Amino acid sequence: MQFLHPEYFYALPALLIPIFIHLFQLRRFKKYAFTNVALLQKLRFQTRKSSQIKKWLVLILRLLAIACIILAFTQPYFSNQKATDNTSETVIYLDNSFSMQALGANGPLLKRGIQDVIDGIEETKKISVFTNENSYESITLKNLKNKLLNISYSQDQLSLNNVILKGTSLFSNSKSSLKTLLVVSDFQKHDQNLLTEIDTTIKVVFVPLKPLNTANDYIDTISIESSLNSNTEINVTAKTNDKNKDSIAVTLFEGNKKIGKSILEKSKGYQTSFEVQTKKGFKGKFSIEDSQIYYDDNFYFSIPKTSKISVLAINDQTSANFLSKIYTKDEFVFKNQDYKTLDFSEIKNNNLIVLNGINNISLVLKNSLKDFMNSGGIVLMIPGSKGDVLSYNQLISTQTKHSLKPLKLQEKSITGIEFNHTVLKDVFKTKVSNFQYPSVKSYYPVTASSNKILTFEDQQAFLSQFNSLFVFTASLDAVNSNFKNSPLIVPTLYNIGRLSLRNLPLQYWTGEKNTFDLKVNLQKDHILKLSRNKEEFIPLQSNFNSKVQITTDEMPNEPGHYAVIKNSDTITHISYNYNRKESLLIYDNLLDIEGVIINNSLNIVLKNINSESNVMRLWKWFIIFALILLAFEMLILKYFK
């Protein structure tokens, strides 16, 4: 027998108290007058003998009852030899990802798993528990209970490899302890390679919690298209893994106001559209009703009032008409200046500077453009037909170690398109390989072999990007090239302009790194804040001359509309949503995993863990014995004469 609190044995001297009472108890005797004492004389010896037996029985019962109470406080227990020689360590992973919202036989999977852990573990037993975000190391269940009940759902989910690695790190370095890692999850399919090798000194038990129904509906994507009547058409697409689902009802909200409802039909790919007015911006939400998993039933989006992008073309006896046709008034503020009369103070007030056919870039202009690019601006350099390569390279050197070589007179066709580059990523629905290629008669070879957007037939660069500097390697004059007549010029230059000011998209995913620009003049030491439901936080931000670049990462961590606050004024709204990684409810086949034990009942697993430690708690029995002894004492006092 072992004792959890042996210090209570110091209370054993309390057994002397009833002994003293029985040995030194003084009694007063009263005299009664009897006419005949012959009968009392006859029974005196018999009564004295019975009284002594009764006293000793009561004393023994009281001593035993007090001893049982003291032993109960020491919390005695029995354990087998294995449990005596080895300590038992248990680490539990509770998967609190969104897919654990699914309903099982006894309610949501996560809530049921938490309750089973609370019911199946002794309150005084120390365990380690970790979720996708938090860890609780070597703590009794009594102190851990409230934390377990307050676990919330998370959009993150650790891979099985990371679960094993993190769980292993929570065990002690003892080589003799019995280590058990319990993984409680629905085992959503995320990993290509399920598991690496598992430490054989650790017993890994997988407890898969499966929902009653794996069907789930969710809003997947939205997009917008401008219509002819100046309104905006919003397209919404939903998905479901229920093959028998013919339609999904969707509702559109503007703020908290319901403004439209429609049906997403299976025959149309669960797609539909709404037409709304967005002149002053639009703060919207699509919503569907789904009783299975609800984190993906709402989709927040914002259509901000678009900021126009400022473009300045600097020309050297060259025409900028083709630029003005691309950078139109509906999206851009296009300005045109001659190089010889250039106002250098105007450079910082723009988002994109186009050097259109300048043959010689002065040091003053080079330094101004360097500061402009360091402040977040974009420069597009179109060289002249008689350019000074040295002055070009001085500008290029501010962004890269690569350089241009002297002009080479050789006709080349522009045949290569980097479809995955940011500038051309969404331009082509399919990869084009047979169209009328534009050409040049002369070009400036570049030493760079990477960062190419458009290339010649020999893979040399025609258009390259070096950080904030885009460089054409040939003049676009009509005498030298027919690129201005090519269908490539409009999307290329247009997207470079759009890239110079990253306007807000419809929405962002939470938990990912997102960067966007706001065209706002912010005074020194002033900051922008993001606010939602009276909660504010300050995102990472960089203040440039004509814009502020904001980057969000771990925050925001909840979906919804967030106001961008300058002082106390709302500039615009941005929207965040949880990603849809767990919406399809596809699960791993655990039978393919070697080196683990699979058990579908969490209750049974916890009972096995308790039985393996083989600890029998005895304090309850001693309390029962004490009550029985006290009951016998009362019976003796009442009925024993």
N, C-alpha and C positions, 0 to 999 in steps of 0.2 A: 504494500500500500504506500502511496505517495501523497503528499499534502501540498496544495497550491498556496496556502497561507499558514505555514506552521507557527507563525508568531502568536497565533491565538492560543497555543498551548500554555502561554503564560497565565491564562485564566484558570488553570486547573486547581490552584490553591483555593478557589472558591468552593471546592468540595468540603473544605473544613467547616464551612458555615453550618450546614445541617447536622454535622457531627457534634459540634459544640452545643447546638440547640438541643439535641437528643440527650447528651450526657449531662448537661448542667441545667436542664429545664426544671424550675422550681414550681411546685404546685401547692396551692392552699387546700387544706382539707376541712370540710365542714362536719360538725358533729350533729348527728340525728339521734333522738331518743327512741329506743325500741323497748317494748315490754318484754321481749324474749330474744336474746342474742344467740341462742343456741344454733339456729339455722345459719346465721352469718358465720359463726365460728367454723361450721362444717364446710362452707363454700370458700373460705378465705384463701386457702392454698391453691385451689383450682382456678380462681379468678386472677390471682397474681401471676400464675404461669401463662395464661392466655394473653394477659396485658403485655408481658415481656416479648412474646412472639410477634404480636401486632406492631410494637415499637420497632423491632429490628427489621421487619418486612417494609414498613414505611420508610425507614432510614435507607435501606438498600435501594428501594425504588427511586427515591429522591436523588440519591447519589448517581444512579445510572442515568436518570433523566437529564441531570445537569451535565454529566459527562457527554451524553449524546449531542446536547446543544452546542457544547464547546467544540466537539469533533465536526459538527456540521459547518461551523464557521471556518474551520481550517480547510474545508472543501477537499476531502480525501478522494482519491481515485485509484483504480487499478489499471495497469498497462502491461502488455506482453513484453517479452525480453527485447524484441525488435524495436518497439516503440520506446523502450527505456533507454536503449543504447543509441538511438538515432532520433533526431528532431524531425518534425514533419513541416514542410514548407509548401504553401499553396499560393499560386499566382493566378488570378482570373482576369481574362480580357472580356469586357462587355462591349460589343459592337453597338455604338449609338448612332450609326449612319442613318440616313433618311429612310432607307428601305426597311428598317426595323420598325417603321410605323405600321407596317402591314399587320392585318388581324390574324391571329392564330386561334386555336381552340379556346383559349382563356383570355382573349383580349390582345392588345398590341404586343408584338414579340418582345420588344425591349422591356416594357413594364412587367411582363410576365417573368422574364429572365431575372430582373432585379428582385422581384418578390421571392422567387425560388431561392436565390442566393441568401436573402435575409432569413428565410424560413429554414434553410438547410445547413447553415453554419452556426456553430456555437457563438454566443455573444462575446465570450472571453477569449476566443481563438483569434490569434493574429494572422491576418492574410494581407496580400498585396493585390490591389485591383487597379487596372488601367483601362482607359477608354481611348478614343481617337485623339483626344486633346489632353486629358489629365491623367495623373498617376497618383495613387495613394499607397505608400510603401509601408509594410509591416505595421498595420494598425488593427486594433480589435474591431470586430463587427459592431459592437456597441457604439464606438466613436465614429464609425463609418456609415452607419445606417442613414442618417439624414442626408449625407452627401450622395449616397446611392439613389435615394428617392428624388433628389433634385437634379439628376442627370438629364440634360436636354439633348435633343437631336442635333447632329452635325452633318455638314455637307462633305466632310472629309472621311475617308475610310483608309485605314492602314492596310497595306498588302499583307498577305500571309507571311511572307518573308520578314517584313518589318514587325509583325506581331510576335513571331518566334524570337527575333533578335531582342526586342524590347522586353518581352516576358523573361527571357534568359537573364537579362541584365538586372532584373529585380530579385533574383535569388542570391543567397549568401554564397561565400566561397567554400563553405563546408563540403567536404567530400563524403561525409557519412550521413548527411540528412536526406530524407525522402522528399524529392522535389516533384511537384505536379503542376503542370501548366494547363489551365482549363480555358479553352477558347469557345466563347458563346457568341454565335453569329448566325446570320442567314447565308453567309458565304456567297455573296454576290460575285459574279464572274468578272474579274478585272485583269488578273495577271495572265500573261502568256505562259510563263514557267511558274507552276504553282509553288513549289518549295525547293529550297536547297537542302543540304544535309542537316539533319536534326541531331542535337547532342543526345547521345544514348543514355546519359546519366539523368535525363529529365523525361518524365512520363508526360507526353502531350496527349490531351483528350479533346477531341472536337465534338461540340454539341450543336448540331445544326437545328436551328429553329425555323420551321417552314410555315408559310402562311396557308390559310385554307384556300385562298384564291389568288392566283398569280396574275390576274388581269389588272391592267392599270392604264388609265387615260391621262394624257398630259399635253400641254401646249409646248410645241417644239421650237418654232421660229416665227418671226414676223418680218415683214419688209414693207416698204412704201414705194408708191409710184405717183408722180405728179400727173394730174388729169388736165384736160383741156380747159375746164372751167375754173382753174386756179385752186381747186380743192385738192386734197391728197387722198389717194386710195391706199388703205392699209390692208395688206394681205396677211392672214394668219393661217398657220398650219399646225394641226394637232397629230398625235400619234397614239396608237393603242396596240397592245399585244393580245387583245381579244379578237380573234378572227371572226367571231359571230356578231361583232358590233357593227350595226349599219349606219349609225349617226352619233354625233356628239354635239350637245347644245353648248354654245359659247355666248358670253355676254360681254359687251364693251362698256367700260366706264370711263368718264372724263372726271378725274378727281374721284369724288364719292358719288357722282351722279350717273345713273344708268342711261346710256344714250342709244343703245342698240343691242339686238339679239339676233342670232342666226343659228343655222344648223350646219355642222361640218359633216358632209355625207361621204360614206365610204367610196361611192362611185366616182367622186371628185377628188379622191386622195385626202379626205378630211381637210379640205382647204375652202376658204371663203374670203370675202373682202368687205370692207366698210369704207365709206367715203365720208371724210370729215373736213372741217375748215381748220387750217393750221397757220393762218397768217400771224397770229400773235403767240404761236407755240401751242403745244398740246401735251397734256400730262395724262396718260391713259393707262388702262389696265384691262387685259383680257382675263376672263375667269370661266372655268368649267366646274362642274360638280362631280366629284369622284370620292366614293367612300373608302377606297382601299388605301392609297397613299396620297396625302394632301399637300405635300410641300411643293409639288410641281403643277398645282391647279391654277395658280395665278401667274400672269406674265406682265410685269411692269415695263412701260416704255415712255420715252419723252421725245417729242419733236420740238427742238428749240427754235427760237427765232434765229434764222441763219445769219451769221456775221459774214459780211463780204470781205474777200481777200484782197489786200492791196498789192498790186504788181507795178513795178517801175521798170520800164525798158530804157536802157542807155544805148544810144545809137551813135555810130561813127560813119556818117554819110551813107547810111543804109536805111531801107524802108522797114517800118514796123507794122505795116498793114496786116500781115498774116497773124501777128500777135494779137492785134486788137480784135480780130475775128474769132480768136480762140478764147481770150479773156474778156467775155462779154459782160454787160452791165448788170445782168440779173444775179451774177455770183461774184463778180470781181470789180474792183476799182482800179482801172487801168490808166496809168500815166506814162507819158512819153517825153524823154528829154534828150537833147543833143549832148554828146560827151564834152564838147568844148565849152558849153554854157551850163554845165551840171552844177546844181546846188547840193553839195555834199551833205548838208544837214538834213536833206530830205530822205537820205538812204535809210536811216534808222526807223522811219515811220512806215515802212513797208514790210510785207511778209516775203515777197519774192522779188529778186533783182535779176533782170535778164540783160546780160552783156551781149548786145546784138551787133556782131561784126566789128568789134573794136580791134584795131590792129596793134595797138600798144597800150598796155595797162600801166598807168603811172604808179609810183610808189604811194602817193597820197590816196589814190583810189584803192590800191591793194590793201593798205592799212585800214581804210574805212570799211571795205568789204570783210576783212578779217574780223574786225570788231562786230560787224553785223552778223556774221555767221556764228561767232562765239555767243551772241545774244539770242540764238535760236532761229535766225533767218536762213533762207535758202537762196543760193546763187546759181543761175544757169548761164554757163559760158558758151557762146556760139562764136568761134574764132573767125577772124577776117581772112580773106584770100591772100593777104600779104602780111600776115601777123608776125609780131616779134615773139619768137618762141621763148626767149629769156624772160620777158615780162609775163608771159603766160605761166611759165613754171614757177615764178615767184608767187603768184596767186595760188597755184596748185599746191605748192609746198606748205601752205598754211593748213592743209587738210590731209596730206599724204606724202609719202616719200617718193612716189612715182612721178614721172614727168613726161612731157611731150618731146618728140624728136623733130628735127627740121622737116619742112613741107616736102612731101614726096608726090611727084607727078605720076600717078598711076590710076587708071580707072578701075573702080571696084563696085560690086553690087552689094546692097545691104540685105542679107538673107537670114541672119540669125536673130531670133527673138527670145529673150529670157522671160518665159511665161510666168515664172514664179516670183519675179521681182515685184516689189511693192507697187511700182509705177504701172505695171501691166498685168497684175495678178488677176483682176476681175474684168479685163477688157474682152477676152476671147472666151467663148463658150467651148470651143474645141481648138486644138492646136492647128494653126494654119500652116500649110507647107507649099501651097501652089497659088501664088498671086504675083502680080507684076511688081518685081522688086525695084525699089528706087536705087539710084547709083550716084557715085561721086567721081569727079575727074582727078581730084587731088585730096590728100589728107595728111594729118600730122600723126605719125605712129606714136603709140603710147606704150610705156614699159610695163604697164599693169596687165596681168593675165586674169584678174578677177574683178568683181563688182561691175561686170558688163551688163548693159540693158539691151542694146542693139549691137550687132556685130556684122562685119563684112564676111564675104564668102570664105576667107581664110581664117576666120575666128578672131581676127583683130578687132579691137573695140571701135565702134562708131559713136556710141553714147555710153559713158561710164558715170558711176556715182562714187565720189570720195567724201564720205560723211555728209556735210552740208553743201557740198559743191557738186553740181552736175556739169559734165564736160562733153560737148560734141568735139569730135576730132577732125571735122571737116567744115568748111564754110557752107552755109545754106543758100548762098547767092544762086540765082537762077542760072548764072553762067557755069557754076561749078557743080550744082546738084539739082535734081528734080525731087528732092525729099519733101519740099513744100507742097507738092501735088500728090503726095502719097497719102493713103488713108491712115498711115501710122502717126502722122504728125499731130493730129488733133488729140487722140487719147494720150499720147506721150506728154505733150506740153501741158495739156489740161490737168492730168494727174500730178504732174510736178507742181503745178500751181496749187492744187488741192492739198498736196502733201505739206506745203509751206504753212498751212494753218489747219491743224487737225480738228475739224468741227466735231461736235459731239455726235456719236452714233445713237441709234435708238435705245440701246441698253448695253450694260456690261454684266459679266459674270462675277459674282462675289468670290473672294479667295484667289483671284488672279491679278497679275500686275497689269494695270490699265493706265494709259497716258493719253491726255487730251489737252487741247489748247483753248484758252478763253481770250478773246480779243478785248482786253480791258487794260486801262492804264492804272497801275497800282503804285502809290507813293511809297517811298522808302520806309522800311520798318512796318508797313501795313501788310496784312495777310488776308487770305480767303479762307472761309470755313465751310464745312459741309454740315448740314443740319437736317434732322428728321425727328419728329415727335418730341420736340424740346430738348433733344440730345445733340450736342455739337462735338465735332472733332476737327483738328487741323491736319489736312493731308500734306504730303510732301509736295512742295511747289517751288518753281523757279520763275523769277520775275524778269522778263525781258523788256525791251523798249516799248513794244506795242502789243504784247500779249503776256499771259501768265500760263506756264505749263504745269499741269497738275498730274501727279502720279498717285494712284491708290493701289494698295496691295492687300494686307490683311484686313484693313478696314476700308469700306463698310463690310460687315459680316452678316448682315440681314438684308432681305430683299425689300424694295420699296422705292419711293421717290425721295431724292435728297436735294435740298435747296443749296445752291452756292451763294454764300453770304459775303458781301463786301460791306464792312461796317455793320449797319443794321438793314441793308437793302438786299433783296433777292435778285441776283443777276440772271440766273437760269436754273433749270432743274436737270438732274441726271438720274437715271434709273438703273437699279441693280436687281439681278435675279439669281437664284441658286442654279448651278449647272444641272444638266439633266443626265448625268452619268449613271444614276441608279434607277432611272425610270423604267427601264425595260424588264427588270426583274428576271434576269438570267443568272442561274446559279452554277457553281462549280460541281463537278462530279468528284466527291470526296473519295470514292473507291479507287481513284487513280493515284492517291497520295499514299506513300509508304512511310512506315515508321510512326504512325499515329494511331490512337484508339478512337473509334467513332461510336458515340452513344447518343441516341435520340432523346433520352430522358435526362433532364438536368437534375431532377430530384434523386434519381438512382445514382448518378455520378457523385453527387454530394454525400449521399449515404455511404457509398463505397470509400470516399476519402476519409470520412469519419471512422469507418470500421477499420481501415488500414492503420490508422493511428492507434486504434484499439484502446481507447481511453474510456473507462467506465466511471462516471461521476457518481459518488456515493452520498453526497451531502443531503439529498432528498430523503434517502433511506434513514439517515440518522435523525432527521426531523420527525419522520413517521414513528421511529422507535421511541423517541422522547414523548410524543403524544400518547402512544400506547402505554408507556410506563406511568405517566401521570393519570391516565384513565384507571389503571389497576390500583394506583394509590387511593383514588377517590372511592373505588369500590370497597377496598379493605377498610378504609376509615368509616364507611357507611354500614357495611354488613358484617365485618369481622368483630365479634364481641370478645 
